[in-house]
């Protein structure tokens, strides 16, 4: 899995000229493409692990119960 750093950003509102914070986090590449000169908000770093292969995606998508080999749904004693 690759690690991607997400931040909230300080941007300049084109209409009002005021400096505002984005409401959502995005990676550096996206922020710079949309708002050249954007600055990351200090303390807003969120590191996410993004699956790159089908096997990594499947492992990340399964529930914790499946990864532990525990039965899902009804309890084992009820079966």
C-alpha positions, 0 to 999 in steps of 0.5 A, a space after each residue: 500500500 502506498 501512503 498519501 498525506 492529506 491536509 486541509 488547506 488555506 486558500 484565497 477565495 476568488 470572489 471575496 479575496 479572503 483567506 479561507 480553509 477548505 472544508 475537506 482534506 485533499 492530497 498536495 497534488 490535488 490542492 496545488 492543481 486547483 489552487 496554486 499557492 494553497 498552504 496546508 493547515 498546520 496540524 491537519 495532516 491525515 496519512 492514509 494507506 491506499 491499496 495499489 493491487 487487487 489483493 491489497 484492496 481485498 484485504 482492506 475491504 474485508 471485515 475484521 471478523 473475516 481477517 481473524 477467521 471468526 464466524 460472521 452473523 450468528 454465534 458459532 454456538 447457535 449453529 
